[in-house]
Amino acid sequence: MVEGPPLRADAQRNRTRILDAAEAVFAEFGSRASTEEVARRAGVAIGTVFRHFPTKNDLLTAIMKRLLTQLAEDAGQHDLFSFFTHTVAQAAARKTAVDLLAGSGVDIRLTDAVGHLAEAMSSLLEQAQRTGAVAASVRLPEVMALLAGTCQGALHGGWDEQLQSRTLAIVFAGLKHSR
């Protein structure tokens, strides 16, 4: 992905349109998705797509960074349990992009985006512990591992609302009664 000075307003709008279109195209076509279709749906020339995202993996990485950033921003609107539920639902909704990126063999760096999400989760965990909703013995690494594992479960087939609800109930009971 091309890094550099802040984008002009029109370039930022194009980038946003490209990312929005890419999410829809990858969800619809999976690995067969073409950057030409992304450009068409975004209403930009293919060169504009490549200026922002030189490779398909750059585009997929940008989608994941945007998702993680949005989740971190969303955290302020939730308590720990509703945020957990929201995040798992987002993972299920973004299944195609995550699967494509994971199968690409490309080593991506999402450290900053994951760090912001961890900071948001830490605040939610502390709040939940202050109110007694989560055991004081629970630590952030466990919560992040539970979130990652539950999101991973949502990425695989057979995940429906009932399974999500039952799985989250078990996770939440464990957080409340941990020793």
Contacts in CASP RR format, 6 or more apart in sequence:
PFRMAT RR
TARGET T0000
AUTHOR 0000-0000-0000
METHOD contacts of the structure
MODEL  1
MVEGPPLRADAQRNRTRILDAAEAVFAEFGSRASTEEVARRAGVAIGTVF
RHFPTKNDLLTAIMKRLLTQLAEDAGQHDLFSFFTHTVAQAAARKTAVDL
LAGSGVDIRLTDAVGHLAEAMSSLLEQAQRTGAVAASVRLPEVMALLAGT
CQGALHGGWDEQLQSRTLAIVFAGLKHSR
1 52 0 8 1.000
1 53 0 8 1.000
1 54 0 8 1.000
1 58 0 8 1.000
1 61 0 8 1.000
1 62 0 8 1.000
2 51 0 8 1.000
2 52 0 8 1.000
2 53 0 8 1.000
2 54 0 8 1.000
7 15 0 8 1.000
11 52 0 8 1.000
14 42 0 8 1.000
14 44 0 8 1.000
14 48 0 8 1.000
14 52 0 8 1.000
15 52 0 8 1.000
17 42 0 8 1.000
17 43 0 8 1.000
17 44 0 8 1.000
18 38 0 8 1.000
18 39 0 8 1.000
18 42 0 8 1.000
18 44 0 8 1.000
18 48 0 8 1.000
18 49 0 8 1.000
18 52 0 8 1.000
18 53 0 8 1.000
18 59 0 8 1.000
19 59 0 8 1.000
19 62 0 8 1.000
19 63 0 8 1.000
19 66 0 8 1.000
20 42 0 8 1.000
21 38 0 8 1.000
21 39 0 8 1.000
21 41 0 8 1.000
21 42 0 8 1.000
21 43 0 8 1.000
22 33 0 8 1.000
22 38 0 8 1.000
22 42 0 8 1.000
22 59 0 8 1.000
22 60 0 8 1.000
22 63 0 8 1.000
23 63 0 8 1.000
23 94 0 8 1.000
23 97 0 8 1.000
24 41 0 8 1.000
25 33 0 8 1.000
25 34 0 8 1.000
25 37 0 8 1.000
25 38 0 8 1.000
25 41 0 8 1.000
26 33 0 8 1.000
26 60 0 8 1.000
26 63 0 8 1.000
26 96 0 8 1.000
26 97 0 8 1.000
26 100 0 8 1.000
27 95 0 8 1.000
27 96 0 8 1.000
27 97 0 8 1.000
29 37 0 8 1.000
30 96 0 8 1.000
30 100 0 8 1.000
31 100 0 8 1.000
33 56 0 8 1.000
35 46 0 8 1.000
35 49 0 8 1.000
35 50 0 8 1.000
35 53 0 8 1.000
35 56 0 8 1.000
35 59 0 8 1.000
36 46 0 8 1.000
38 49 0 8 1.000
38 59 0 8 1.000
39 45 0 8 1.000
39 46 0 8 1.000
39 47 0 8 1.000
39 48 0 8 1.000
39 49 0 8 1.000
42 48 0 8 1.000
42 49 0 8 1.000
49 59 0 8 1.000
52 62 0 8 1.000
53 59 0 8 1.000
53 62 0 8 1.000
56 104 0 8 1.000
57 101 0 8 1.000
57 104 0 8 1.000
57 106 0 8 1.000
57 108 0 8 1.000
60 97 0 8 1.000
60 100 0 8 1.000
60 101 0 8 1.000
60 104 0 8 1.000
61 101 0 8 1.000
61 106 0 8 1.000
61 108 0 8 1.000
61 110 0 8 1.000
63 94 0 8 1.000
63 97 0 8 1.000
63 101 0 8 1.000
64 97 0 8 1.000
64 98 0 8 1.000
64 101 0 8 1.000
64 108 0 8 1.000
64 110 0 8 1.000
64 113 0 8 1.000
65 110 0 8 1.000
65 113 0 8 1.000
67 90 0 8 1.000
67 94 0 8 1.000
67 97 0 8 1.000
68 110 0 8 1.000
68 113 0 8 1.000
68 114 0 8 1.000
68 116 0 8 1.000
68 117 0 8 1.000
69 113 0 8 1.000
69 116 0 8 1.000
71 86 0 8 1.000
71 87 0 8 1.000
71 90 0 8 1.000
71 117 0 8 1.000
71 120 0 8 1.000
72 113 0 8 1.000
72 115 0 8 1.000
72 116 0 8 1.000
72 117 0 8 1.000
72 119 0 8 1.000
72 120 0 8 1.000
73 120 0 8 1.000
74 83 0 8 1.000
74 86 0 8 1.000
75 83 0 8 1.000
75 117 0 8 1.000
75 120 0 8 1.000
75 121 0 8 1.000
75 123 0 8 1.000
75 124 0 8 1.000
76 83 0 8 1.000
76 120 0 8 1.000
76 123 0 8 1.000
76 124 0 8 1.000
78 86 0 8 1.000
78 124 0 8 1.000
79 124 0 8 1.000
79 127 0 8 1.000
79 128 0 8 1.000
79 133 0 8 1.000
80 121 0 8 1.000
80 124 0 8 1.000
80 125 0 8 1.000
80 127 0 8 1.000
80 128 0 8 1.000
80 133 0 8 1.000
80 134 0 8 1.000
80 143 0 8 1.000
80 175 0 8 1.000
81 128 0 8 1.000
81 133 0 8 1.000
81 168 0 8 1.000
81 172 0 8 1.000
83 120 0 8 1.000
83 121 0 8 1.000
83 124 0 8 1.000
84 146 0 8 1.000
84 147 0 8 1.000
84 150 0 8 1.000
84 168 0 8 1.000
84 171 0 8 1.000
84 172 0 8 1.000
85 164 0 8 1.000
85 168 0 8 1.000
87 147 0 8 1.000
87 151 0 8 1.000
88 147 0 8 1.000
88 150 0 8 1.000
88 151 0 8 1.000
88 154 0 8 1.000
88 164 0 8 1.000
88 168 0 8 1.000
89 154 0 8 1.000
89 164 0 8 1.000
91 98 0 8 1.000
91 151 0 8 1.000
91 152 0 8 1.000
91 153 0 8 1.000
91 154 0 8 1.000
91 155 0 8 1.000
92 154 0 8 1.000
92 155 0 8 1.000
92 159 0 8 1.000
92 164 0 8 1.000
95 154 0 8 1.000
95 155 0 8 1.000
98 155 0 8 1.000
99 155 0 8 1.000
101 108 0 8 1.000
118 140 0 8 1.000
118 144 0 8 1.000
121 140 0 8 1.000
121 143 0 8 1.000
121 144 0 8 1.000
121 147 0 8 1.000
122 140 0 8 1.000
125 134 0 8 1.000
125 138 0 8 1.000
125 140 0 8 1.000
125 143 0 8 1.000
128 134 0 8 1.000
128 175 0 8 1.000
129 135 0 8 1.000
129 136 0 8 1.000
129 138 0 8 1.000
133 176 0 8 1.000
134 175 0 8 1.000
134 176 0 8 1.000
134 178 0 8 1.000
135 174 0 8 1.000
135 175 0 8 1.000
135 176 0 8 1.000
135 177 0 8 1.000
135 178 0 8 1.000
135 179 0 8 1.000
137 178 0 8 1.000
137 179 0 8 1.000
138 175 0 8 1.000
138 178 0 8 1.000
142 178 0 8 1.000
143 175 0 8 1.000
146 171 0 8 1.000
146 175 0 8 1.000
150 167 0 8 1.000
150 168 0 8 1.000
150 171 0 8 1.000
153 159 0 8 1.000
153 167 0 8 1.000
154 164 0 8 1.000
END
